[in-house]
Amino acid sequence: QALTLRGFCLPSPLTAWQKLKQLNQFPDFNNYLIFVLTRLKSEDEPTRSLSGLILKNNVKAHYQSFPPPVADFIKQECLNNIGDASSLIRATIGILITTIASKGELQMWPELLPQLCNLLNSEDYNTCEGAFGALQKICEDSSELLDSDALNRPLNIMIPKFLQFFKHCSPKIRSHAIACVNQFIMDRAQALMDNIDTFIEHLFALAVDDDPEVRKNVCRALVMLLEVRIDRLIPHMHSIIQYMLQRTQDHDENVALEACEFWLTLAEQPICKEVLASHLVQLIPILVNGMKYSEIDIILLKGDVEEDEAVPDSEQDIKPRFHKSRTVTLPHEAERPDGSEDAEDDDDDDALSDWNLRKCSAAALDVLANVFREELLPHLLPLLKGLLFHPEWVVKESGILVLGAIAEGCMQGMVPYLPELIPHLIQCLSDKKALVRSIACWTLSRYAHWVVSQPPDMHLKPLMTELLKRILDGNKRVQEAACSAFATLEEEACTELVPYLSYILDTLVFAFGKYQHKNLLILYDAIGTLADSVGHHLNQPEYIQKLMPPLIQKWNELKDEDKDLFPLLECLSSVATALQSGFLPYCEPVYQRCVTLVQKTLAQAMMYTQHPEQYEAPDKDFMIVALDLLSGLAEGLGGHVEQLVARSNIMTLLFQCMQDSMPEVRQSSFALLGDLTKACFIHVKPCIGTTLLTPAGPPFISVCNNATWAIGEICMQMGECPASGNRPLPISRLTSPSAIPAITIGRLGYVCPQEVAPMLQQFIRPWCTSLRNIRDNEEKDSAFRGICMMIGVNPGGVVQDFIFFCDAVASWVSPKDDLRDMFYKILHGFKDQVGEDNWQQFSEQFPPLLKERLAAFYGV
């Protein structure tokens, strides 16, 4: 058998799998596998371990069909040999035990936990270590079950037992013991809570352990306790912080990383400012020091390779992309992004996808900057100057990262220094080291909002010019960072970029011929964001001629099942919306392919539903991006899309999509329905039924939002309420404080005030609160006309919340004359109804600004 097992390494994976399948038909095969693992000591360890891992896979796949004698033999052999002399074999047996346990066998193997706990008392090190290794794996895989009545709460015995081993002479055993207990902190297992003070006492005793694995587990325990039992740590917080300051500088990077997590967790606690303020003077230099690339980082990132643009990407370099479904939004007063996306990405070394000390230190500095704001700067600024102008590139690079990490939290305090710092950072975009150039791109993007707020010639133009050069850099990492940074700049600058469009497009189009696979996907995003930002200004023959040929060439090159279609479709959706009629020459093949993608995916989904054993489930993202591009076409082309819709079966497909089990598909379907309603209602009208008011599946806010918006658009086109017969209107579903349901309620009231007005009192307050934040636009106009008509039908419905209505009216900057008259009549009607004295008393509640606006615009 051992010779056969050796043979498994030689054939192709498929042949090996077929051999295993044949062998698994023999009940005794698994007996042979356990025999090789536990008893065939003449074989080398890797072969024995391989036998155990094959058995583990068989347990996972077929354990329920093992004959009872075989299952019993395997379990007994595991327990008898958990103390094997080889650490590899002990670990393999531990994996096998926990795999059997996770197949529901903890209940069916009552002797397992008592025997393993008993083996911990063995004087033989191998037996004790093997048993602990198995217990640690069981604790990791079955923590909830161990704390349940189903097993009669074995933790009541296990936790005190584990705590005894915190003082064991072997570091490996001490480490196992802490790791076992750590599994139960986050779930607040009762047995641990009953022993919490002993646990913390034992942790403190191990704080200066010589073994790095023990120190790592101590740090991990303290970080979790900070989250779930901070009450027990507060009396010792000063000492814990001092300890964590030391451990964050531990010579073992794994320990330092675990300790660094402490600052991230502490920043989320209400007591952070109070307990940490006096320690910032020590902590900030430690975090800053941790933000330097280590030597291993530089090797992994190929930091010495300056030019690699001609090297093709390997497929594992390209992260899977997930499309975000189209969500209908309305323009709010404050369109400033909150920076939350930036905060998730605290530096740009994507190739180091593993969490490391540099990333953790940067993230900790970012969250602490958000807690302490400007109070952090006195500790940072003296360090920053030395870092940013340091002759060693690694130190200089870390300084630029520091500057980016504090951008969100310390922006106000940094403003006086930015006129000097931004030109220096722009200069760093030309540094001879690629890693310095790439981090400079990221940090500058964090200050893009400030750059755009200054006169354009001062910083925007130089920054844009240098970023465009970096987009064409010879280094792929720099290209990626520059493209991402430029997309952020586009979002901030919007139409400020219009004068430079020709130059921008020349650069982005040139990059098409230069980029390898991964960066091409990011380039699509930069082009789509540009289209979103400058809108109809892109609709110029010169710009269309530059931009569309390379996009359409890529479109034609990609097959229907290629996932690179996702970012390209997203990009084309933005471009189509921006170009409007300028997209007409390209719209027919794009439209047809989108319809085909939807149709294909629906057909595959149906085949999979009917014959899951024969067909694979389709990737519905293809359908979602196609629906979103169709929305972009409808929004951009307006009435021009009518002929395309007439010649296709999109309305039939759309109806199917609205019933799909996947919420993202339904979300995009309702967005498209609303866009088609605006663009070519003639094709939507015959399909209108009651299904619009009842989106399939459980209520997802984004789906309801888009469906609600579509109803509002249909109301405006029909001029009557789409509810049929005596069916009640679903007003209760629409009374969320979000703007889109509020717009739709107003529109329903506009087309059928008699039906909606009786419910005015139910929704008037959240309605007003929601729409006061929306800019003046057509949708807001139609909603307010509706509310005015409903007040006309049911004036009593607004009386209790009339102050909210006054506030919402005052949010208008320049309503159309007839709408202003409607407001005037309602306000004066109310004033006349209650009398001058009562009105004076009522208006005393108004904030000064509201009082001023109503007096100036409406004379009340």
C-alpha positions, 0 to 999 in steps of 0.5 A, a space after each residue: 500500500 505504501 508503494 501505491 501511495 507513493 505512486 499518487 505523487 507521480 500521475 496527473 491529478 485527474 489520474 490520481 483522483 480516478 485511482 482514489 475513486 476506484 480504491 474508495 470502493 473497497 471498504 478496507 482501503 481506509 483501514 490501510 490508510 490509517 495503518 500506514 499513518 499510525 503503524 508503518 514506522 518503516 516508511 518515511 514521514 511524508 508518505 505516512 502523513 500523505 496517507 493520513 491526509 488522503 484519509 482526512 479527505 475521504 472522511 470529509 467526503 464519505 465518512 457517513 458511509 464508512 462501515 462502523 468497524 472501520 470508523 471505530 478502528 480509525 478513531 481508536 488508532 488516532 487516540 492510541 497514536 496521538 503521541 507519535 515521535 514525529 511532530 508531522 505525524 502528530 499534527 496529521 493525526 490531530 487534523 484527522 481527529 478534528 475532521 471526524 469531530 466536525 462530521 457531527 461525531 463530537 456527540 457520537 464519540 463521547 470518549 474523545 474529549 475526556 481521553 484527550 484531556 486525560 492525555 494532557 497529564 502524560 509525562 511523555 512530552 509527545 503525548 501531551 503535545 499531540 493531545 494539545 495539538 488535537 484539542 487546539 484544532 477541535 477548539 478552532 473548529 467546534 468552539 460553539 458546540 463545546 459551549 453548548 448543552 448538546 455536549 453537557 458543556 465540557 468547557 466547564 472542565 476544559 478551561 480550568 484544565 487549559 489554564 493549569 498548562 499556562 505554567 508548563 515548562 514547554 513553550 509549545 505546550 504553553 502556546 497550545 494552552 493559550 491558543 485553546 482558551 483564546 478560541 472562546 474569548 469572542 463568543 464570551 463562553 460562560 466557562 471562560 467568563 467564570 475564570 476571567 480573572 485567573 485567565 488575565 492573571 496568567 496572561 500577565 505572568 506570561 507577558 515576558 515569555 522567551 518564546 515568540 509564539 507564546 508572546 504572540 498568543 498573549 498579545 492576541 488574547 489581550 486584543 480580543 479581551 479589549 473588545 469583549 471584556 474591557 471592564 477587566 482590563 481598565 484597572 491595568 490599562 497603563 501597564 497593558 499599554 506599556 507592554 503593547 508599546 514594547 511588543 509592537 517593537 518585538 524583534 519577531 514580526 509576527 509578535 509585533 503585528 499581533 501587538 499592533 492590532 491592539 491600537 486598531 482595536 483600542 481606537 474603536 473604544 470610547 475610552 481610547 482618548 482618555 487612556 492613550 493621550 499621555 502615551 502618544 509621545 511613545 506610540 507615534 514614533 513606533 507606528 511610524 517606524 513600523 511603516 517602513 518596508 522590511 527587506 522581505 517586503 522589498 524582495 516580494 514587491 521586486 522593489 529593485 525592478 524599475 521597469 517591468 511594463 513589458 512583462 505580462 501579468 500572471 493570472 494570480 496577480 489579478 484579483 477577482 472583480 465583483 460588480 456593484 449593482 446600479 443604485 438609483 441616487 439623487 444629488 444631495 447638497 453635500 456630495 463630498 465623499 466621506 473618504 471611507 473607501 480610502 480608509 480601507 486601503 491605507 497603502 498601495 502594496 496590493 501585491 502584498 495582500 497578506 496583512 503585515 506590520 507596515 499595513 497594520 501600522 498605517 491603519 492604526 495611524 489612520 484610525 488614531 488620526 480620526 480619534 485625536 485629530 489635530 492633537 496628533 500633529 505635535 507628535 508627528 510633525 517633528 518626525 515628518 520633516 526628517 522622513 520626507 527629506 531623508 536620503 534613504 528611499 525606504 525612509 522617505 517612502 514611509 514618510 509619504 505613507 505617513 502623510 497619506 495615512 493621516 490625511 482624513 483625520 488631520 486634514 484641518 491641522 495639515 492645511 497650513 503645511 499643504 502649500 509647501 508639502 503638495 509641491 514636494 509630493 508632486 516632485 516625488 512623482 518623478 523619484 528614481 525609485 518606483 515604490 516612492 513614485 507609487 506611494 506619492 500617487 496614493 498620498 496625493 489622492 488623499 489630498 485631492 479635495 484640498 488640491 481642487 479647492 485651490 486655484 487650478 493653476 496652483 496645484 491641480 494643473 501641475 498634479 494632473 500633468 505629473 499624474 498623467 506622466 505616471 500613468 505612462 510610467 515604465 513600472 506597472 505598480 506606478 501605472 496602477 497607483 497613478 491610474 487609481 489616484 487619477 480616478 480619485 482626482 477626477 471625482 473631486 475635480 469634475 468639470 474643472 478637468 474640461 479644459 484639459 480633456 484632450 490631453 487627458 484622453 490622449 494619455 489614457 488612450 495611449 495607455 491602452 496600447 501600453 498596459 498589461 492585463 491587470 492595469 488595463 482593468 484599472 484603466 477602464 475604471 479611470 475612463 468611466 470615472 472621467 465620463 461620470 465626472 465631466 458628463 456631457 462635456 465629453 460629447 465632442 466629435 474630437 473626444 469621441 474619435 479619440 476614445 471610442 475606437 480603442 474601447 470598441 476594439 477591446 469590446 470586440 476582442 472579448 468573448 461573452 464569457 470573459 470576466 474582463 467584460 465586467 469593468 469594460 461594461 461598467 466603463 461603457 455604461 458611464 461613457 454612454 451616459 456622458 456621450 448621450 447622442 454622441 454614442 449613437 454610432 456605437 449603440 446597436 452592437 453594444 445594445 444587442 450584445 447586452 440583451 444576448 448576455 441577459 438572455 444567455 444567463 437566464 437560459 443557463 440559470 433555468 437549465 441549472 435549476 432544472 438539472 443541477 447535476 448536469 449544468 453549472 450555475 451561471 455567473 449572474 454578474 454578466 447579466 447584472 453588468 449588461 442590465 446596468 449598461 442598458 440603463 446607461 444607454 437608456 439614460 444617455 440616448 433617451 428617446 433614441 433607444 426606442 427603436 432598439 427596444 422595439 426590435 428586441 425582447 428586452 421587456 420580456 427578459 426584464 420581467 424575468 429578471 425582476 423575479 430573479 432570486 438574486 437581489 443584485 439582479 432585481 436591483 439592476 432590473 428596476 433601475 433599468 425599468 425606471 430608465 426605460 420608462 423615462 426614455 421610451 414609455 411606449 414599450 413599458 406601458 403594455 407590460 405594467 402590472 401589479 408585480 411592480 409593487 411587489 418585488 420578488 424575494 425578501 426586502 432588500 433596501 437597494 431593491 426596494 429603492 430602485 423599484 420605488 423609483 421606477 414606480 414614481 417614474 411610471 406615475 409621472 408618465 401615466 398621469 394616474 396611479 399604477 395601483 389596480 382595483 381596490 388594492 391598497 397603496 403600499 405607503 408603509 413600505 415607502 415611509 423610510 427616511 431615504 429620498 427616493 421613497 419620499 420622491 415617489 410618495 410625492 409623485 403618487 400624490 401628484 397623480 392621484 392625490 385623493 387616494 394618497 392624501 388620507 395617509 398624509 399624517 403617516 409620512 409627512 414628517 420623514 418625507 420633509 426631513 428626507 427631501 430638505 437635503 436634496 438639491 433643486 431638480 425635476 424629481 424634487 419639483 414633481 414630489 413637492 407639487 404632489 405634497 402641495 396637492 395632497 395638503 389641498 385635499 387633506 390640510 389636517 394631515 400636515 397640521 401637527 408637523 407643519 414646522 417640518 413642511 416649512 423647513 422643507 419649503 425653505 430648502 428650495 433655492 429657486 423653485 419655479 414660479 407656479 410651485 412658489 405660488 403653491 408654497 405661498 398659498 399653503 403658508 399664508 392659508 395656515 397663517 390666516 387659519 391660526 391667526 396672527 398671534 398664534 402664528 407669532 407664537 408658532 414661528 418663535 420655534 423656528 431657527 433664525 435662518 428658517 425664519 429669515 428665509 420664509 420672511 424673505 421669500 414668502 412674507 410670513 
